[in-house]
Amino acid sequence: MTYWIINSLIVFALCVLLAGVLIPQILLIAYRRKLFDEVDERKIHKGLIPRLGGIAFVPVILLSIALIISVNITAGTPQFGNEFSNDCLLMTALFCSLQLLYLVGIADDLIGIKYRAKFVVQIVCAILLIGAGCWFTTLAGAMGISHLPSWIGMPFTAIVIVFIINAMNLIDGVDGLASGLSSIATGIYGISFLLIGEYAYAVISFATLGVLCPFFYYNVFGDVKKHSKIFMGDTGSLTIGLILSVLGIKLYTHPYDPVLNFQPAVLAFSPLIIPSFDVLRVYMVRIRQHHSPFLPDKNHIHHKFLSAGMHPRTAMVTIITIATLFTLINLGLSRILNINIIVLTDVIIWLVFNSYLNIHIRRHSETGSGTNPAKKKP
């Protein structure tokens, strides 16, 4: 265990260092080539800000992991590389899928791509992962279902993967929100995988957390006037969403481990409750209003906080805090309650919270107490 903790920390530190060096270079190129995010009525940021921060994510993660594998083999400790080769088919599928989404994300951030084309690529990535063995073989007792046959589990997994990718893409609407929620999730996943002995996935989790930390700094604390502020763009949100979907599925389908002392399934979905519940609510609202569920609007949870009179940074901190509380509460409940009761409790809390927020928005609108500054897409 100590060996893997040390290596996980080294990978984390290496990703922080490399991303911290690479992101300023991306900023420099973006400002020189005038590669900025376009401002429109849906986006809440002001000023010319690059949206290419996600370009650093995949190369840094892959380079750091490959470098540490090489160092360990050279040092005569091949178990690090062996841990990845033991699940080499899924690792290969994951890295290939990341490259596909990475290229699509870059193209979308630079010239724009229709959402249908992005969906096709996401489905292809899901098929690659499912073919490599990453699919729901169980629902861990949710809805009374333990075992899932392949003809149900595989298409269900494809839906979940595409859903999580888009949930992370759509929650990226306030500085630090997508990266903050993803950091919470990858931190929880990394610790969980260490405890249950899935060390390769622990390394991937901490590597992802490592690239998110410096990005979070530049995204939240960067200054537009000093050319130090950047967005992750679709390149970042799509690839991070894919990583979270794979990590979440692996943890969800892992058998109960007394060392972990929590239900792995609860640990898997709890950090993703906010983006998942939010995108479900938004899609349902759009369909009820006879709009396409894929057309953007300003009805996401961060938009609602802003409409209630909250500052964007305060909204970001509040949403991340709520996501953390959801996770902690669920972990506590998982020791005494069935997963179905936990999910039902989460849904009820979410509905009550949204109802309260809607009432607060109406009151704020009636008092006419001003508007809010803002940032980015739906």
C-alpha positions as CSV (number, residue, x, y, z in Angstrom):
1,M,0.0,0.0,0.0
2,T,2.8,2.4,0.9
3,Y,4.4,1.8,-2.5
4,W,1.2,2.8,-4.3
5,I,0.5,5.8,-2.1
6,I,4.0,7.1,-2.9
7,N,3.7,6.5,-6.6
8,S,0.2,8.1,-6.7
9,L,1.5,11.2,-4.9
10,I,4.5,11.3,-7.4
11,V,2.1,11.1,-10.4
12,F,-0.1,13.7,-8.8
13,A,2.8,16.1,-8.2
14,L,4.2,15.5,-11.7
15,C,0.9,16.3,-13.3
16,V,0.6,19.5,-11.2
17,L,4.1,20.5,-12.3
18,L,3.6,19.7,-16.0
19,A,0.2,21.3,-16.3
20,G,1.4,24.3,-14.3
21,V,4.1,24.8,-16.9
22,L,2.0,24.0,-20.0
23,I,-1.1,26.1,-19.3
24,P,0.8,29.4,-19.3
25,Q,2.3,28.4,-22.7
26,I,-1.2,27.7,-24.0
27,L,-2.3,31.1,-22.7
28,L,0.6,32.7,-24.5
29,I,-0.2,31.1,-27.8
30,A,-3.9,31.7,-27.5
31,Y,-3.4,35.4,-26.9
32,R,-0.9,35.7,-29.7
33,R,-3.2,33.9,-32.2
34,K,-6.3,35.5,-30.8
35,L,-8.0,32.2,-30.0
36,F,-10.7,33.4,-27.6
37,D,-14.1,32.1,-26.4
38,E,-16.9,34.1,-28.2
39,V,-19.2,36.1,-25.9
40,D,-22.9,35.7,-26.5
41,E,-26.2,36.1,-24.6
42,R,-25.9,32.7,-23.0
43,K,-22.4,33.2,-21.6
44,I,-21.8,35.1,-18.5
45,H,-18.1,36.0,-18.8
46,K,-16.8,39.3,-20.0
47,G,-13.6,40.0,-21.9
48,L,-11.5,37.9,-24.3
49,I,-10.6,34.6,-22.6
50,P,-9.1,31.5,-24.3
51,R,-11.0,28.2,-23.9
52,L,-8.1,25.9,-24.7
53,G,-7.0,24.9,-21.1
54,G,-8.2,21.3,-21.7
55,I,-5.5,20.9,-24.3
56,A,-3.1,20.3,-21.4
57,F,-5.1,17.5,-19.7
58,V,-4.7,14.3,-21.8
59,P,-1.0,14.8,-22.8
60,V,0.0,15.5,-19.2
61,I,-1.9,12.6,-17.8
62,L,-0.6,10.1,-20.3
63,L,3.0,11.4,-20.2
64,S,3.1,11.4,-16.4
65,I,1.8,7.8,-16.2
66,A,4.1,6.6,-18.9
67,L,7.1,8.3,-17.3
68,I,6.5,6.8,-13.9
69,I,6.0,3.3,-15.4
70,S,9.4,3.7,-17.1
71,V,11.1,4.9,-14.0
72,N,9.7,2.0,-11.9
73,I,10.7,-0.6,-14.5
74,T,14.2,0.9,-14.7
75,A,14.4,0.9,-10.8
76,G,13.6,-2.8,-10.8
77,T,10.0,-2.5,-9.5
78,P,7.9,-3.6,-12.4
79,Q,4.7,-4.0,-10.4
80,F,3.6,-0.5,-11.4
81,G,3.7,-1.4,-15.0
82,N,2.2,-4.8,-14.3
83,E,-0.8,-3.2,-12.7
84,F,-1.6,-1.5,-15.9
85,S,-0.8,-4.5,-18.1
86,N,-3.1,-6.7,-16.1
87,D,-6.0,-4.7,-17.5
88,C,-4.3,-3.7,-20.7
89,L,-7.3,-4.1,-23.0
90,L,-9.4,-1.6,-21.0
91,M,-6.4,0.8,-20.6
92,T,-5.8,0.7,-24.3
93,A,-9.5,1.4,-25.0
94,L,-9.5,4.2,-22.5
95,F,-6.4,5.9,-23.9
96,C,-7.7,5.5,-27.5
97,S,-11.1,6.9,-26.5
98,L,-9.4,9.9,-24.8
99,Q,-7.5,10.6,-27.9
100,L,-10.6,10.6,-30.0
101,L,-12.5,12.9,-27.7
102,Y,-9.4,15.1,-27.3
103,L,-9.2,15.7,-31.1
104,V,-13.0,16.3,-31.3
105,G,-12.7,18.7,-28.4
106,I,-9.9,20.7,-30.0
107,A,-11.8,20.9,-33.3
108,D,-14.9,22.1,-31.4
109,D,-13.0,24.7,-29.4
110,L,-11.2,26.1,-32.5
111,I,-13.8,26.0,-35.3
112,G,-17.0,24.5,-33.7
113,I,-18.6,21.1,-34.4
114,K,-22.3,20.2,-34.5
115,Y,-23.5,18.3,-31.4
116,R,-24.6,15.4,-33.6
117,A,-21.1,14.7,-34.6
118,K,-19.9,14.9,-31.0
119,F,-22.5,12.4,-30.0
120,V,-21.4,10.0,-32.7
121,V,-17.8,10.1,-31.4
122,Q,-19.0,9.7,-27.8
123,I,-20.9,6.6,-28.8
124,V,-17.9,5.2,-30.6
125,C,-15.8,5.8,-27.4
126,A,-18.4,4.1,-25.4
127,I,-18.4,1.1,-27.7
128,L,-14.6,0.8,-27.5
129,L,-14.8,0.8,-23.7
130,I,-17.6,-1.7,-23.5
131,G,-15.8,-3.9,-25.9
132,A,-12.8,-3.8,-23.6
133,G,-15.0,-5.0,-20.7
134,C,-16.0,-1.8,-19.0
135,W,-19.8,-2.3,-18.6
136,F,-22.4,-2.6,-15.9
137,T,-22.5,-6.3,-14.9
138,T,-24.5,-5.4,-11.8
139,L,-26.7,-2.5,-10.4
140,A,-25.5,-3.4,-6.9
141,G,-29.1,-3.8,-5.7
142,A,-30.5,-0.6,-7.3
143,M,-34.2,-1.2,-8.2
144,G,-33.7,-4.7,-6.8
145,I,-31.4,-5.7,-9.6
146,S,-28.1,-7.4,-8.8
147,H,-27.0,-9.1,-12.0
148,L,-27.3,-7.5,-15.4
149,P,-27.2,-9.6,-18.6
150,S,-24.9,-8.3,-21.3
151,W,-27.8,-7.4,-23.7
152,I,-29.0,-4.9,-21.0
153,G,-25.8,-4.0,-19.3
154,M,-23.9,-3.0,-22.5
155,P,-26.4,-0.6,-24.0
156,F,-27.1,0.8,-20.5
157,T,-23.4,1.4,-20.0
158,A,-23.2,3.3,-23.4
159,I,-26.0,5.6,-22.2
160,V,-24.3,6.2,-18.9
161,I,-21.0,7.0,-20.5
162,V,-22.5,9.5,-23.0
163,F,-24.6,10.9,-20.2
164,I,-21.8,11.6,-17.8
165,I,-19.6,13.1,-20.6
166,N,-22.3,15.6,-21.5
167,A,-23.2,16.2,-17.9
168,M,-19.7,17.4,-17.2
169,N,-19.7,19.4,-20.4
170,L,-22.9,21.2,-19.5
171,I,-22.0,21.9,-15.9
172,D,-19.0,23.9,-17.1
173,G,-20.7,27.3,-16.8
174,V,-19.1,29.1,-13.9
175,D,-15.4,29.5,-13.2
176,G,-14.0,26.6,-11.3
177,L,-17.3,24.6,-11.2
178,A,-16.5,21.7,-13.6
179,S,-12.9,21.5,-12.4
180,G,-13.9,21.7,-8.8
181,L,-16.6,19.0,-9.0
182,S,-14.2,16.8,-11.0
183,S,-11.5,17.3,-8.4
184,I,-13.8,16.2,-5.6
185,A,-14.8,13.1,-7.6
186,T,-11.3,12.1,-8.7
187,G,-10.0,12.6,-5.1
188,I,-12.7,10.3,-3.7
189,Y,-12.2,7.8,-6.5
190,G,-8.4,7.8,-6.0
191,I,-8.6,7.1,-2.3
192,S,-11.3,4.4,-2.8
193,F,-9.3,2.6,-5.5
194,L,-6.2,2.6,-3.2
195,L,-8.2,1.0,-0.4
196,I,-9.7,-1.7,-2.6
197,G,-6.4,-2.5,-4.3
198,E,-7.3,-1.2,-7.8
199,Y,-4.0,0.7,-8.0
200,A,-4.0,1.5,-11.7
201,Y,-7.3,3.3,-11.5
202,A,-6.1,5.1,-8.3
203,V,-3.1,6.4,-10.3
204,I,-5.4,7.6,-13.1
205,S,-7.6,9.3,-10.6
206,F,-4.7,11.2,-8.9
207,A,-3.2,12.0,-12.3
208,T,-6.5,13.6,-13.3
209,L,-6.7,15.5,-10.0
210,G,-3.1,16.7,-10.7
211,V,-4.0,18.4,-14.0
212,L,-7.2,19.9,-12.6
213,C,-5.4,21.7,-9.7
214,P,-3.3,24.2,-11.7
215,F,-6.2,24.7,-14.2
216,F,-8.5,25.5,-11.3
217,Y,-6.1,28.2,-10.2
218,Y,-5.8,29.8,-13.7
219,N,-9.6,29.5,-14.3
220,V,-10.7,30.9,-11.0
221,F,-7.9,33.3,-10.0
222,G,-6.6,34.3,-13.4
223,D,-6.8,37.9,-14.4
224,V,-8.2,38.8,-17.9
225,K,-6.2,42.0,-18.0
226,K,-3.0,40.1,-17.2
227,H,-3.8,37.4,-19.8
228,S,-3.7,34.7,-17.2
229,K,-7.4,33.4,-17.2
230,I,-8.4,30.4,-19.2
231,F,-11.4,28.0,-19.7
232,M,-11.1,24.3,-20.2
233,G,-13.3,24.2,-23.2
234,D,-14.9,21.1,-24.7
235,T,-11.4,19.5,-25.0
236,G,-11.2,19.5,-21.2
237,S,-14.8,18.8,-20.2
238,L,-15.3,15.9,-22.7
239,T,-12.1,14.1,-21.7
240,I,-12.6,14.6,-18.0
241,G,-16.2,13.4,-18.4
242,L,-14.9,10.2,-20.1
243,I,-12.4,9.6,-17.4
244,L,-15.0,10.0,-14.6
245,S,-17.4,7.7,-16.4
246,V,-14.8,4.9,-16.6
247,L,-13.7,5.4,-13.0
248,G,-17.3,5.6,-11.8
249,I,-18.3,2.4,-13.6
250,K,-15.2,0.5,-12.3
251,L,-16.0,1.5,-8.7
252,Y,-19.7,1.0,-9.0
253,T,-19.3,-2.6,-10.2
254,H,-16.6,-3.5,-7.7
255,P,-17.8,-6.1,-5.1
256,Y,-18.3,-4.9,-1.5
257,D,-15.0,-4.7,0.3
258,P,-14.9,-4.6,4.1
259,V,-11.7,-2.7,3.9
260,L,-13.5,0.2,2.3
261,N,-16.4,0.0,4.8
262,F,-18.7,1.7,2.4
263,Q,-20.8,0.5,-0.6
264,P,-18.6,1.1,-3.7
265,A,-21.7,1.8,-5.7
266,V,-22.6,4.7,-3.4
267,L,-19.1,6.0,-3.5
268,A,-19.2,5.9,-7.3
269,F,-22.4,7.9,-8.0
270,S,-22.4,10.3,-5.1
271,P,-19.7,12.8,-6.4
272,L,-21.6,13.0,-9.7
273,I,-25.0,13.7,-8.3
274,I,-25.0,17.5,-8.9
275,P,-24.1,17.4,-12.7
276,S,-26.2,14.3,-13.3
277,F,-29.3,15.5,-11.5
278,D,-28.9,18.9,-13.1
279,V,-28.7,17.7,-16.7
280,L,-31.7,15.4,-16.1
281,R,-33.8,18.3,-14.8
282,V,-32.7,20.6,-17.6
283,Y,-33.5,18.0,-20.3
284,M,-37.0,17.3,-18.7
285,V,-37.7,21.1,-18.6
286,R,-36.7,21.5,-22.3
287,I,-38.9,18.6,-23.4
288,R,-41.8,19.8,-21.3
289,Q,-41.5,23.2,-23.1
290,H,-41.4,21.4,-26.4
291,H,-37.7,22.4,-27.0
292,S,-34.9,20.2,-28.2
293,P,-33.1,18.8,-25.1
294,F,-29.8,19.5,-26.9
295,L,-30.3,23.2,-27.5
296,P,-28.5,25.4,-25.0
297,D,-30.3,27.7,-22.6
298,K,-29.7,29.3,-19.2
299,N,-31.6,26.9,-16.9
300,H,-28.7,25.0,-15.3
301,I,-28.1,25.0,-11.6
302,H,-25.4,27.7,-11.8
303,H,-27.7,30.0,-13.8
304,K,-30.3,29.6,-11.2
305,F,-27.9,30.6,-8.4
306,L,-26.9,33.7,-10.4
307,S,-30.6,34.5,-11.0
308,A,-31.1,34.3,-7.2
309,G,-28.6,37.1,-6.8
310,M,-25.4,35.2,-6.1
311,H,-22.0,36.1,-7.3
312,P,-20.4,33.6,-9.7
313,R,-17.6,32.6,-7.4
314,T,-20.0,32.2,-4.4
315,A,-22.2,30.1,-6.6
316,M,-19.3,27.9,-7.5
317,V,-18.2,27.4,-3.9
318,T,-21.8,26.7,-2.9
319,I,-22.4,24.1,-5.5
320,I,-19.2,22.3,-4.8
321,T,-20.0,22.4,-1.1
322,I,-23.4,20.9,-1.8
323,A,-21.8,18.1,-3.9
324,T,-19.4,17.3,-1.1
325,L,-22.2,17.2,1.5
326,F,-24.2,14.9,-0.8
327,T,-21.3,12.6,-0.9
328,L,-20.6,12.6,2.9
329,I,-24.3,12.1,3.8
330,N,-24.6,9.2,1.3
331,L,-21.5,7.6,2.7
332,G,-22.9,7.8,6.2
333,L,-26.3,6.5,5.1
334,S,-24.7,3.6,3.1
335,R,-23.8,1.9,6.4
336,I,-27.4,1.7,7.5
337,L,-29.6,2.1,4.5
338,N,-30.3,0.3,1.2
339,I,-29.0,2.0,-2.0
340,N,-32.5,2.5,-3.2
341,I,-33.5,4.5,-0.1
342,I,-30.3,6.5,-0.5
343,V,-31.1,7.4,-4.1
344,L,-34.7,8.2,-3.2
345,T,-33.5,10.5,-0.4
346,D,-31.1,12.2,-2.8
347,V,-33.9,12.8,-5.3
348,I,-36.2,14.2,-2.6
349,I,-33.5,16.6,-1.3
350,W,-32.7,17.7,-4.8
351,L,-36.4,18.4,-5.6
352,V,-37.0,20.3,-2.3
353,F,-33.8,22.3,-2.8
354,N,-34.7,23.3,-6.4
355,S,-38.2,24.3,-5.2
356,Y,-36.7,26.5,-2.5
357,L,-34.3,28.0,-5.1
358,N,-37.1,28.8,-7.5
359,I,-39.0,30.6,-4.8
360,H,-35.9,32.6,-3.9
361,I,-35.4,33.5,-7.6
362,R,-38.9,34.7,-7.9
363,R,-38.5,36.9,-4.7
364,H,-35.3,38.2,-6.0
365,S,-36.8,39.0,-9.4
366,E,-39.8,40.8,-7.7
367,T,-37.5,43.0,-5.6
368,G,-35.4,43.9,-8.7
369,S,-32.3,43.7,-6.6
370,G,-29.8,43.8,-9.5
371,T,-28.1,41.4,-11.8
372,N,-25.0,39.3,-11.6
373,P,-21.7,39.1,-13.4
374,A,-20.9,35.9,-15.1
375,K,-19.0,33.4,-17.2
376,K,-19.6,30.7,-19.8
377,K,-21.8,28.2,-21.6
378,P,-25.0,26.4,-20.5
